[in-house]
Amino acid sequence: METKELIRRRKNFQRIIFCARDNFAASKTITDKVTQLEEYKKASLIYAYASNTNEVWTFEIIKRALLDDKRVALPRVIADGVMEFREISAINDLKKGYQGILEPGDDEALLDPKEELPDIVMVPGVAFDLHKNRMGHGKGFYDRYLSAIPDSLFLGLAFDCQIEDTIPADEYDVPMDLIVTQERVIR
């Protein structure tokens, strides 16, 4: 089996090539699939993320969730490997933060999952597998955060080219409950 680092490199390259051609159409299909999920329809609080260039475009999901009167929070990096989620009311609430990724400012409401669990946490990744394992960029941001809120639904967003049959998973890697691509929903 390939190492995590080799899979990361290969999947990052595949994402770059895919995104140059098909990001918009695939992201729209993924947005439609996510917003048609029963779990989405029932959710009142969603933790999302601001996508970067080579990821599923999440801004349409965020806009739709806000229009559907759902509360939406996005991560804000506060230290190396540590993030918090802050509630937003509009995409315009976001500012460039960690590695140039858009995130809420420190003036947005800080949410404490110990007081109110999110119904859904949308999770980015470099690669996912058919067993719902996820491989991130190797910094541990999401694995650390998700391990503290195991009762939320973890929703991986990916392009189909990011799906492998199997990827290496360590004991601290947190699996997804669902993965949505433009081609399928993996449950």
SERO-4910 file (N, C-alpha, C, O; in steps of 0.05 Angstrom, whole numbers):
BEGIN
 pado doro    nc1    nc2    nc3   cac1   cac2   cac3    cc1    cc2    cc3    oc1    oc2    oc3
  Met    A     17    -24      0      0      0      0     18     25      0     39     26     13
  Glu    A      9     45    -15     24     70    -16     24     84     12      6     80     28
  Thr    A     44    100     16     45    116     41     26    139     39     17    146     17
  Lys    A     19    151     61      2    174     61     13    197     45     -1    210     30
  Glu    A     39    201     47     52    223     32     50    219      2     45    238    -13
  Leu    A     55    195     -7     52    189    -36     24    193    -46     19    204    -68
  Ile    A      4    184    -30    -24    187    -37    -31    217    -38    -44    226    -56
  Arg    A    -22    232    -18    -26    261    -17    -16    275    -42    -31    290    -55
  Arg    A      8    269    -50     20    281    -74      4    274    -99     -2    291   -115
  Arg    A     -3    248   -102    -17    239   -126    -45    252   -127    -54    261   -148
  Lys    A    -59    253   -104    -86    264   -103    -86    294   -107   -104    305   -120
  Asn    A    -66    307    -96    -64    336   -100    -60    342   -130    -72    361   -140
  Phe    A    -43    327   -143    -38    331   -171    -64    326   -187    -71    341   -205
  Gln    A    -78    304   -181   -103    297   -195   -124    319   -190   -139    326   -209
  Arg    A   -125    330   -166   -145    352   -161   -138    376   -177   -157    389   -187
  Ile    A   -113    383   -179   -105    407   -194   -114    404   -224   -125    422   -235
  Ile    A   -108    381   -235   -116    375   -263   -146    376   -266   -157    389   -284
  Phe    A   -160    362   -248   -190    361   -249   -202    389   -246   -219    397   -261
  Cys    A   -192    404   -226   -204    430   -221   -200    450   -244   -216    468   -248
  Ala    A   -178    447   -258   -173    464   -281   -194    461   -302   -200    479   -318
  Arg    A   -206    437   -304   -226    431   -324   -255    431   -314   -272    443   -326
  Asp    A   -259    418   -291   -287    411   -284   -297    420   -257   -318    411   -248
  Asn    A   -282    437   -243   -289    445   -216   -317    456   -213   -333    447   -196
  Phe    A   -325    475   -231   -350    488   -228   -374    469   -230   -391    469   -213
  Ala    A   -375    454   -252   -397    436   -256   -399    415   -235   -421    409   -225
  Ala    A   -376    403   -227   -376    382   -207   -385    394   -180   -400    381   -165
  Ser    A   -375    417   -173   -382    430   -148   -412    436   -146   -424    434   -125
  Lys    A   -424    445   -169   -452    450   -170   -468    424   -165   -488    424   -150
  Thr    A   -460    403   -177   -473    377   -173   -470    368   -143   -490    359   -132
  Ile    A   -447    372   -132   -443    365   -104   -460    382    -86   -472    372    -67
  Thr    A   -462    408    -91   -479    426    -76   -508    416    -77   -522    415    -56
  Asp    A   -518    409   -100   -545    399   -103   -549    373    -87   -570    370    -74
  Lys    A   -530    355    -88   -532    330    -73   -533    335    -43   -548    323    -29
  Val    A   -515    352    -34   -514    358     -5   -540    370      4   -551    362     25
  Thr    A   -550    390    -10   -575    403     -1   -600    386     -4   -621    394      5
  Gln    A   -598    364    -18   -620    345    -20   -619    323      1   -638    307      3
  Leu    A   -597    321     15   -595    300     36   -615    306     59   -620    329     66
  Glu    A   -627    285     69   -645    287     92   -631    300    116   -642    316    130
  Glu    A   -605    292    119   -590    303    141   -586    333    139   -587    347    159
  Tyr    A   -583    343    115   -581    372    110   -608    385    116   -609    405    130
  Lys    A   -629    373    106   -656    385    110   -663    388    139   -676    407    147
  Lys    A   -654    369    156   -661    369    184   -642    386    201   -648    393    224
  Ala    A   -619    393    190   -598    407    205   -606    436    210   -618    449    193
  Ser    A   -599    446    234   -603    474    240   -576    489    243   -574    513    238
  Leu    A   -555    474    251   -528    486    254   -508    469    238   -505    445    243
  Ile    A   -495    482    219   -476    469    201   -449    482    204   -446    507    202
  Tyr    A   -429    466    208   -401    475    207   -392    469    179   -391    446    170
  Ala    A   -384    490    164   -374    487    137   -345    496    136   -332    499    157
  Tyr    A   -334    500    113   -307    510    109   -306    526     83   -321    521     65
  Ala    A   -288    545     82   -284    561     58   -264    546     41   -241    542     49
  Ser    A   -273    538     17   -256    523      0   -233    539    -12   -236    564    -14
  Asn    A   -212    526    -19   -191    539    -33   -192    531    -63   -211    517    -70
  Thr    A   -173    538    -78   -175    535   -108   -180    507   -117   -195    503   -136
  Asn    A   -168    487   -105   -169    460   -115   -187    441    -98   -183    417    -97
  Glu    A   -207    453    -86   -226    438    -70   -254    441    -81   -260    459    -97
  Val    A   -272    424    -72   -301    428    -78   -308    456    -70   -302    464    -47
  Trp    A   -320    471    -87   -328    499    -82   -351    499    -62   -373    491    -69
  Thr    A   -345    508    -38   -365    506    -16   -383    531    -13   -402    531      1
  Phe    A   -376    553    -27   -390    578    -23   -420    577    -30   -436    590    -18
  Glu    A   -427    560    -50   -455    557    -57   -470    542    -36   -493    548    -30
  Ile    A   -457    522    -24   -470    507     -2   -474    526     21   -496    526     34
  Ile    A   -455    542     28   -457    561     50   -479    581     45   -496    586     62
  Lys    A   -480    593     20   -501    612     13   -529    599     16   -547    611     26
  Arg    A   -531    574      5   -557    561      7   -566    555     35   -589    559     42
  Ala    A   -547    547     51   -553    541     80   -563    567     93   -582    566    109
  Leu    A   -550    589     88   -559    614    100   -586    622     90   -603    631    105
  Leu    A   -591    618     64   -618    624     53   -639    605     64   -663    612     66
  Asp    A   -631    581     71   -650    561     83   -653    565    113   -663    548    127
  Asp    A   -644    589    123   -646    596    152   -631    576    170   -640    571    193
  Lys    A   -609    566    160   -592    549    177   -570    566    188   -560    585    175
  Arg    A   -561    560    212   -538    574    224   -513    561    212   -511    536    209
  Val    A   -494    578    205   -469    568    192   -445    579    207   -444    603    213
  Ala    A   -426    561    212   -401    570    224   -378    559    208   -380    537    195
  Leu    A   -356    573    207   -332    565    192   -308    565    211   -308    579    231
  Pro    A   -287    550    204   -264    549    222   -246    574    219   -245    587    199
  Arg    A   -234    579    242   -214    601    243   -190    589    257   -192    578    280
  Val    A   -167    590    245   -142    579    257   -132    597    278   -129    621    274
  Ile    A   -128    586    302   -118    603    325    -90    595    334    -77    610    348
  Ala    A    -81    572    325    -53    563    332    -47    541    312    -64    530    298
  Asp    A    -21    533    312    -13    511    294    -29    486    301    -26    475    323
  Gly    A    -45    476    283    -61    451    287    -86    455    303   -100    436    309
  Val    A    -92    480    310   -116    485    327   -134    505    314   -126    526    304
  Met    A   -160    498    313   -180    516    301   -204    518    319   -209    501    336
  Glu    A   -220    539    314   -245    543    328   -266    549    306   -258    556    284
  Phe    A   -291    547    312   -312    554    293   -327    578    302   -334    581    326
  Arg    A   -331    597    283   -346    621    289   -369    624    269   -366    618    245
  Glu    A   -391    633    280   -416    635    264   -415    659    246   -406    681    253
  Ile    A   -425    655    221   -426    678    202   -455    682    194   -472    664    197
  Ser    A   -461    706    184   -487    711    173   -486    717    143   -507    718    130
  Ala    A   -462    720    132   -459    725    104   -430    717     95   -412    718    112
  Ile    A   -427    711     70   -400    705     59   -382    729     63   -358    726     67
  Asn    A   -393    753     62   -377    777     66   -365    780     93   -347    796     98
  Asp    A   -373    762    112   -362    763    139   -333    751    140   -320    752    160
  Leu    A   -325    739    118   -300    724    117   -277    742    109   -280    761     92
  Lys    A   -253    736    120   -228    751    114   -206    731    109   -207    709    119
  Lys    A   -186    740     95   -163    722     90   -149    716    117   -145    734    133
  Gly    A   -144    690    121   -131    682    146   -108    662    140    -92    667    122
  Tyr    A   -107    641    155    -86    620    154    -82    612    125   -101    603    111
  Gln    A    -58    614    115    -50    606     88    -68    619     66    -72    608     45
  Gly    A    -78    643     72    -95    658     53   -123    647     50   -138    657     32
  Ile    A   -131    628     66   -158    617     65   -177    636     79   -171    646    100
  Leu    A   -201    639     67   -221    657     80   -231    644    106   -236    620    107
  Glu    A   -234    660    126   -244    651    152   -258    674    166   -253    697    159
  Pro    A   -275    668    186   -288    689    201   -268    705    217   -247    695    225
  Gly    A   -275    730    222   -258    747    239   -263    741    268   -282    726    275
  Asp    A   -246    752    285   -249    746    314   -273    761    326   -279    758    349
  Asp    A   -286    778    310   -310    792    319   -335    776    315   -357    783    324
  Glu    A   -333    753    300   -357    736    296   -361    718    321   -341    712    335
  Ala    A   -385    709    325   -392    694    349   -377    667    350   -379    651    331
  Leu    A   -363    662    372   -349    637    376   -369    616    385   -384    621    404
  Leu    A   -369    593    372   -387    571    380   -372    550    396   -350    543    389
  Asp    A   -384    541    417   -373    520    434   -389    495    430   -412    493    438
  Pro    A   -377    474    417   -392    450    412   -400    435    438   -418    418    437
  Lys    A   -388    442    460   -397    430    486   -424    441    494   -439    428    509
  Glu    A   -430    465    485   -456    477    492   -477    471    470   -500    468    477
  Glu    A   -468    470    445   -487    464    423   -472    450    401   -455    462    388
  Leu    A   -478    424    398   -465    409    377   -475    416    349   -499    421    345
  Pro    A   -457    418    330   -466    422    302   -480    396    293   -472    374    300
  Asp    A   -500    400    276   -514    376    265   -496    363    243   -495    339    242
  Ile    A   -483    380    228   -466    370    206   -439    386    207   -439    410    211
  Val    A   -418    371    203   -391    384    199   -382    376    172   -376    353    167
  Met    A   -380    396    154   -369    390    127   -339    391    129   -327    409    140
  Val    A   -326    370    117   -298    366    121   -283    364     94   -291    348     77
  Pro    A   -262    380     91   -246    378     67   -226    354     69   -223    344     91
  Gly    A   -214    347     47   -194    326     48   -179    324     22   -189    334      1
  Val    A   -156    312     23   -140    307     -1   -150    281    -14   -152    280    -39
  Ala    A   -156    261      2   -165    235     -8   -184    223     12   -183    228     36
  Phe    A   -202    207      2   -221    192     18   -222    163      7   -213    159    -16
  Asp    A   -233    144     23   -235    117     11   -264    107     15   -281    120     27
  Leu    A   -269     83      4   -296     72      5   -304     63     33   -328     57     37
  His    A   -285     63     52   -291     57     80   -296     82     96   -300     82    120
  Lys    A   -297    105     82   -302    132     93   -279    143    109   -282    161    125
  Asn    A   -255    132    104   -231    144    116   -224    169    101   -230    171     77
  Arg    A   -211    187    114   -203    213    103   -174    218    107   -163    212    128
  Met    A   -161    230     87   -134    239     90   -133    269     84   -141    278     63
  Gly    A   -124    284    104   -122    313    101    -94    320     92    -80    304     79
  His    A    -86    344     98    -59    354     90    -38    346    110    -14    352    106
  Gly    A    -45    332    131    -25    322    150    -20    340    174     -2    334    190
  Lys    A    -35    361    177    -31    379    200    -48    371    224    -42    380    247
  Gly    A    -69    355    220    -86    345    243   -107    364    252   -121    358    272
  Phe    A   -112    386    239   -133    405    247   -160    391    252   -171    393    273
  Tyr    A   -169    378    231   -196    366    232   -197    342    250   -216    339    265
  Asp    A   -177    324    249   -178    301    266   -179    308    295   -194    296    311
  Arg    A   -163    329    303   -164    338    331   -192    349    338   -203    342    359
  Tyr    A   -203    366    321   -228    378    327   -251    358    327   -268    358    345
  Leu    A   -252    341    307   -274    322    304   -274    301    327   -295    293    335
  Ser    A   -251    294    336   -250    274    357   -264    284    383   -271    267    400
  Ala    A   -267    310    386   -280    321    410   -310    323    406   -324    329    426
  Ile    A   -320    319    382   -349    321    377   -360    297    361   -371    301    340
  Pro    A   -357    273    372   -364    249    357   -393    246    351   -401    229    334
  Asp    A   -411    261    363   -439    258    358   -450    275    335   -474    273    329
  Ser    A   -434    290    323   -442    305    299   -438    287    274   -424    267    275
  Leu    A   -452    295    253   -449    280    227   -426    292    212   -426    316    206
  Phe    A   -406    276    205   -383    285    190   -387    280    161   -389    257    152
  Leu    A   -387    301    145   -393    299    116   -369    308    100   -362    331     99
  Gly    A   -356    288     87   -333    294     70   -343    303     43   -361    291     31
  Leu    A   -330    324     33   -336    334      6   -312    329    -12   -290    337     -4
  Ala    A   -317    317    -34   -294    309    -52   -303    307    -81   -326    302    -86
  Phe    A   -284    310    -98   -288    302   -126   -284    272   -128   -268    261   -113
  Asp    A   -297    260   -147   -295    231   -149   -266    221   -153   -258    199   -145
  Cys    A   -249    238   -166   -221    231   -170   -205    229   -144   -183    219   -144
  Gln    A   -217    239   -122   -203    237    -96   -209    212    -81   -198    207    -59
  Ile    A   -227    195    -92   -235    170    -78   -217    147    -86   -213    142   -110
  Glu    A   -206    133    -66   -190    109    -70   -206     86    -58   -225     90    -43
  Asp    A   -199     62    -66   -211     38    -54   -205     38    -24   -222     34     -7
  Thr    A   -179     42    -18   -170     41     10   -147     61     13   -130     63     -5
  Ile    A   -146     75     35   -123     92     42   -114     84     70   -130     74     86
  Pro    A    -89     89     77    -80     83    104    -95    100    124    -99    124    120
  Ala    A   -102     88    146   -116    102    168   -103     95    194    -99     72    201
  Asp    A    -95    115    209    -83    112    236   -105    113    257   -128    121    251
  Glu    A    -99    106    281   -118    106    303   -130    133    309   -153    135    318
  Tyr    A   -116    155    303   -125    182    309   -140    194    285   -151    216    288
  Asp    A   -141    181    262   -155    191    239   -185    186    244   -194    164    250
  Val    A   -201    207    240   -230    206    245   -244    200    218   -241    216    200
  Pro    A   -259    178    217   -273    172    192   -298    190    188   -308    201    207
  Met    A   -307    192    164   -331    207    157   -355    189    161   -353    165    161
  Asp    A   -378    202    164   -404    187    164   -415    185    136   -428    166    128
  Leu    A   -409    206    120   -418    207     92   -397    221     75   -382    238     86
  Ile    A   -394    213     50   -377    228     32   -394    233      7   -407    215     -4
  Val    A   -394    258     -2   -410    266    -26   -390    274    -48   -373    292    -43
  Thr    A   -393    262    -71   -378    270    -95   -398    277   -116   -422    274   -112
  Gln    A   -389    286   -139   -407    292   -161   -420    266   -172   -440    267   -186
  Glu    A   -408    243   -167   -417    218   -178   -433    201   -158   -450    185   -166
  Arg    A   -429    204   -132   -441    186   -113   -441    197    -84   -428    217    -78
  Val    A   -458    184    -68   -458    189    -39   -449    163    -26   -462    142    -30
  Ile    A   -428    164    -11   -417    140      2   -427    141     31   -420    159     46
  Arg    A   -442    121     38   -453    119     65   -441     95     80   -448     90    103
***
